[in-house]
Amino acid sequence: MPYYVYITTNPGKTTLYIGMTNELSKRLSEHYENRGDPETFAGRYYCYKLIYYEAYKTSQEAIEREKKLKKWRREKKETLINSVNPNWEFLNYKDDFRVGRI
């Protein structure tokens, strides 16, 4: 089972959220359903648009990568996103999720 580290943003692309999951489609649906919820970061800032993701074989690898990315400055995160998705296309509705390390 793959584990995913992903980055979402809001429709205006002003806020980034980094998370980890083993069910990317389900997690994106949860972010969408929680949009506007002040009790969660992703909900409060409407971060439900997928712009980047990576896949890992183990949860430990994914957790380590998530922690590492969360420590990065925004500029470094933007460089990572731009390396595979320079137009910051919203990938939620793409069948193959072409972006990331799959």
C-alpha positions in Angstrom: 0.0 0.0 0.0 1.5 3.3 -0.9 1.6 6.2 1.5 1.4 9.8 0.2 2.9 13.1 1.3 0.9 15.8 -0.4 0.6 19.6 -0.7 -2.7 21.3 -1.1 -3.5 25.0 -1.5 -6.6 27.2 -1.5 -8.3 28.4 -4.7 -6.2 31.6 -4.5 -3.0 29.7 -4.1 -2.0 31.8 -1.1 -1.7 29.1 1.6 0.1 25.7 1.5 -0.9 22.6 3.6 1.3 19.5 3.8 -0.2 16.2 4.9 0.3 12.4 4.8 -2.2 9.7 4.1 -2.5 6.2 2.7 -5.8 7.1 0.8 -5.1 10.3 -1.2 -8.5 10.5 -2.9 -10.4 10.0 0.3 -8.2 12.5 2.2 -8.8 15.1 -0.5 -12.5 14.6 -0.2 -12.2 15.1 3.5 -10.3 18.4 3.0 -13.0 19.5 0.6 -15.8 18.6 3.0 -14.0 20.5 5.8 -13.4 23.7 3.9 -14.3 26.7 6.1 -14.0 24.6 9.3 -12.1 26.9 11.8 -11.0 23.9 13.9 -8.5 22.6 11.2 -5.7 24.4 9.4 -6.7 23.0 6.0 -10.4 23.8 6.7 -9.8 27.3 8.0 -7.7 28.3 5.0 -9.7 26.3 2.4 -6.7 24.1 1.4 -8.3 21.4 -0.6 -6.7 21.8 -4.0 -4.0 19.2 -4.6 -0.9 20.6 -6.3 1.8 18.1 -5.4 2.3 14.6 -4.0 4.9 11.9 -3.5 4.4 8.2 -2.9 6.3 6.0 -0.4 6.3 2.3 0.4 6.2 2.7 4.2 4.4 5.0 6.5 7.7 5.8 8.3 9.2 7.1 5.1 6.2 9.2 4.5 6.1 10.6 8.0 9.8 11.5 7.9 9.3 13.3 4.5 6.2 15.1 5.8 8.1 16.4 8.8 11.0 17.5 6.7 8.8 19.4 4.2 6.9 21.2 7.0 10.2 22.7 8.3 11.0 24.2 4.9 10.4 27.9 4.1 7.7 28.7 1.6 10.2 29.5 -1.1 11.7 26.0 -1.0 8.3 24.4 -1.0 7.4 26.5 -4.1 10.6 25.3 -5.8 9.6 21.7 -5.2 6.1 22.2 -6.5 7.4 24.1 -9.5 9.8 21.3 -10.4 6.9 19.1 -11.4 3.8 21.3 -11.6 5.0 24.8 -12.7 1.5 26.1 -13.4 0.2 24.8 -10.1 -2.6 23.0 -11.8 -5.2 21.6 -9.4 -4.8 17.8 -9.7 -7.8 16.7 -7.7 -9.8 15.7 -10.8 -7.0 14.1 -12.8 -7.4 10.3 -13.1 -3.7 9.6 -13.0 -2.3 12.3 -10.6 0.7 12.7 -12.9 2.6 14.9 -10.5 4.8 13.5 -7.8 7.0 10.5 -7.4 4.8 7.6 -8.3 
